[in-house]
Amino acid sequence: MNSSYLSFMEQTLHYFDRTHHKAATHSIPGLAAWRASELPPLDQLAYHLAPAEVGELLAAVDVAGSSGKSTRDLTAADFPLPLLAPRIASWRNELMDGLGFQVVRGVPVEQWSQAQAERFFWCFGLHCGKPGEQNPDGDLLGHVIDTGASHQAPTARLYKTAANIDYHCDAADVVGLLCLKKASQGGQSRIVSSVAVFNELLRRKPELAARLFEPMLLDIRDRELNAAGSTLSVQPCCYARGKLSTFYHADYFRSVVRHADVPPLGATEQALLDTYEAIGMEPGMYLDMDLQPGDIQLLSNHTNLHARTDYVDHDDPAERRHLLRLWLSL
């Protein structure tokens, strides 16, 4: 095992190692059960880097670059952040025990080449947690861009298209995005509290909420892993010590029926998916973020779902929407 990052399997096993005592039968209080209508504007929630902190980032990128190491071989020690260390610790706490998301604004991406931006984000991730591979091919730093791939293919990876992406979680404690370029139109990052969605589902349809604590089959699109079909049995919700941890993937819970050995969704499962997603899309529940170049979004995959609106890109290839993505274990 590499000491600086986790393999795809190591990270997946860590993420799904969620403690579960019993099904939650009551509304779950706490900061993680936020609703967008109750939050201040995003610019007030975000942390704005001070000039001295920006200077520290610029210097750290130079220090890491002078090490002669490839980006994936860099460690946190190669990227000194003494000034920002206390802030990063507070952001980790926010992800684990607060709202479950943190936005940081003012990263000087306009002063860096793409390689320098990659170096920065990788090393920033090393200070926040332990990065991990995002697929069986071993990709550690994802590039969220429209490659022209079809969004209608059964194995499509939608982050490589300009299409709408429905609510989902990634198989890591935290997903981080760094915006390098934004789209001409659209492409907003949409997040919703999975705790708040559960509370509302429990209030309206307790029998459907109970189904979240039973296994469901998930489609795996990275690779056909076995002869019987590439599926995984996942319990969407786990509850222990007053905390709800949710893994949800709208597209993959639905598309799993493409495998010959998987029966059609039952009436209860279909009603659960439809109702759960409808609640998450109600006005006042979700928060849309129009990420700007230099914005970082950190999001807990245990207490939030994320989605993306479709977008229209720039004609100039050099200006097209481009985000870097990290998966982190805390």
Long-range contacts (C-beta under 8 A, 24 or more apart in sequence): 4-72, 4-73, 4-74, 4-75, 4-126, 4-130, 4-131, 5-72, 5-130, 5-131, 5-132, 5-133, 5-140, 6-130, 6-131, 6-132, 6-133, 6-329, 7-132, 7-133, 7-138, 8-132, 8-133, 8-134, 8-135, 8-136, 8-138, 10-132, 11-132, 11-133, 11-171, 11-172, 11-327, 11-329, 12-171, 14-132, 14-173, 14-329, 15-171, 15-172, 15-173, 15-247, 15-301, 15-329, 16-171, 16-234, 16-247, 18-238, 18-240, 18-245, 18-302, 19-238, 19-240, 19-241, 20-213, 20-235, 20-238, 20-239, 20-240, 21-239, 21-240, 21-241, 22-239, 23-210, 23-213, 23-237, 23-239, 24-198, 24-202, 24-209, 24-213, 24-237, 24-239, 24-244, 25-202, 25-206, 25-210, 26-202, 27-199, 27-202, 27-203, 28-195, 28-198, 28-199, 28-239, 28-242, 28-243, 28-244, 30-195, 30-242, 30-243, 31-97, 31-98, 31-99, 31-100, 32-98, 32-99, 32-100, 32-193, 32-195, 32-243, 32-244, 32-300, 32-303, 33-193, 33-195, 33-196, 33-199, 34-99, 34-100, 34-193, 34-196, 35-193, 35-196, 35-284, 35-285, 36-192, 36-284, 36-285, 36-286, 36-287, 37-283, 37-284, 37-285, 39-99, 39-287, 42-103, 42-287, 42-289, 43-105, 45-99, 45-103, 46-103, 46-104, 46-105, 46-295, 47-87, 47-91, 47-102, 47-103, 47-104, 47-105, 48-105, 48-106, 49-104, 49-105, 49-106, 49-107, 52-83, 53-83, 53-84, 53-87, 53-106, 54-106, 54-107, 54-108, 56-81, 56-82, 56-83, 56-84, 57-81, 57-84, 57-107, 57-108, 57-120, 58-108, 58-111, 60-120, 60-123, 61-112, 61-116, 61-119, 61-120, 61-123, 64-119, 64-123, 65-116, 65-119, 71-115, 71-118, 71-119, 71-122, 71-141, 72-122, 72-140, 74-119, 74-122, 74-123, 74-126, 75-126, 76-123, 76-126, 76-127, 78-123, 79-120, 79-123, 79-124, 79-126, 79-127, 81-127, 84-127, 85-127, 88-127, 88-128, 91-128, 91-298, 92-128, 92-129, 92-330, 95-173, 95-174, 95-298, 95-299, 95-300, 95-330, 96-300, 96-330, 99-193, 100-193, 100-299, 100-300, 100-302, 100-303, 100-304, 101-191, 101-297, 101-298, 101-299, 101-300, 101-304, 102-297, 102-298, 103-289, 103-295, 103-296, 103-297, 103-298, 104-295, 104-296, 104-298, 105-292, 105-294, 105-295, 105-296, 106-294, 107-178, 107-294, 107-295, 107-296, 108-294, 109-178, 109-179, 109-180, 109-293, 109-294, 110-293, 110-294, 114-180, 117-178, 117-180, 117-324, 118-324, 120-178, 121-176, 121-178, 121-296, 121-324, 121-326, 122-326, 124-176, 124-296, 125-176, 125-326, 125-328, 128-174, 128-176, 128-298, 128-328, 128-330, 129-173, 129-174, 129-328, 129-329, 129-330, 130-328, 130-329, 131-326, 131-327, 131-328, 131-329, 132-172, 132-327, 132-328, 132-329, 133-327, 134-170, 134-172, 134-325, 134-327, 135-222, 136-222, 136-223, 137-222, 140-326, 141-324, 141-325, 141-326, 142-324, 142-325, 142-326, 143-322, 143-323, 143-324, 143-325, 144-177, 144-321, 144-322, 144-323, 144-324, 144-325, 145-320, 145-321, 145-322, 145-323, 146-313, 146-320, 146-321, 154-221, 154-255, 154-258, 155-221, 156-221, 157-221, 158-251, 159-308, 159-325, 162-187, 162-310, 162-311, 162-312, 162-313, 162-321, 163-310, 164-307, 164-308, 164-309, 164-310, 165-251, 165-307, 165-308, 166-250, 166-251, 166-277, 166-307, 167-192, 167-248, 167-250, 167-277, 167-280, 167-305, 167-306, 167-307, 168-248, 168-249, 168-250, 168-251, 168-252, 168-305, 168-306, 168-307, 169-194, 169-246, 169-247, 169-248, 169-249, 169-301, 169-302, 169-304, 169-305, 169-306, 170-301, 170-327, 171-247, 171-301, 171-327, 172-301, 172-327, 172-328, 172-329, 173-300, 173-301, 173-302, 173-328, 173-329, 173-330, 174-298, 174-299, 174-300, 174-301, 174-327, 174-328, 174-329, 174-330, 175-298, 175-299, 175-301, 175-306, 175-325, 175-326, 175-327, 175-328, 176-296, 176-297, 176-298, 176-299, 176-325, 176-326, 176-327, 176-328, 177-291, 177-296, 177-297, 177-299, 177-323, 177-324, 177-325, 177-326, 178-295, 178-296, 178-323, 178-324, 178-326, 179-291, 179-292, 179-293, 179-294, 179-295, 179-296, 179-297, 179-323, 180-293, 180-322, 180-323, 180-324, 181-293, 181-314, 181-319, 181-320, 181-321, 181-322, 182-290, 182-291, 182-292, 182-293, 182-321, 183-311, 183-312, 183-313, 183-314, 183-320, 183-321, 184-311, 184-312, 184-313, 184-314, 185-311, 185-312, 186-309, 186-310, 186-311, 186-312, 187-308, 187-309, 187-310, 187-311, 187-321, 188-288, 188-289, 188-290, 188-291, 188-308, 188-309, 189-288, 189-289, 189-291, 189-297, 189-306, 189-307, 189-308, 190-286, 190-287, 190-288, 190-289, 190-306, 190-307, 190-308, 190-309, 191-286, 191-287, 191-289, 191-299, 191-304, 191-305, 191-306, 191-307, 192-280, 192-285, 192-286, 192-287, 192-304, 192-305, 192-307, 193-285, 193-303, 193-304, 194-244, 194-246, 194-248, 194-302, 194-303, 194-304, 194-305, 195-244, 195-246, 195-303, 196-285, 197-276, 197-279, 197-280, 197-285, 197-305, 198-237, 198-244, 198-246, 200-279, 200-285, 201-275, 201-276, 201-279, 204-275, 204-279, 205-271, 205-275, 207-268, 208-268, 208-271, 208-272, 208-275, 208-276, 211-268, 211-269, 211-272, 212-236, 212-237, 212-246, 212-272, 212-276, 213-237, 213-238, 213-239, 216-253, 216-269, 217-253, 217-256, 217-262, 218-249, 218-252, 218-253, 218-256, 219-251, 219-252, 219-253, 219-255, 219-256, 219-258, 219-259, 220-252, 221-252, 221-255, 228-259, 228-261, 229-259, 229-260, 229-261, 229-262, 230-259, 231-256, 231-259, 231-261, 231-262, 244-303, 245-302, 245-303, 246-302, 246-303, 246-305, 247-301, 247-302, 248-276, 248-305, 250-277, 280-305, 291-323, 298-328
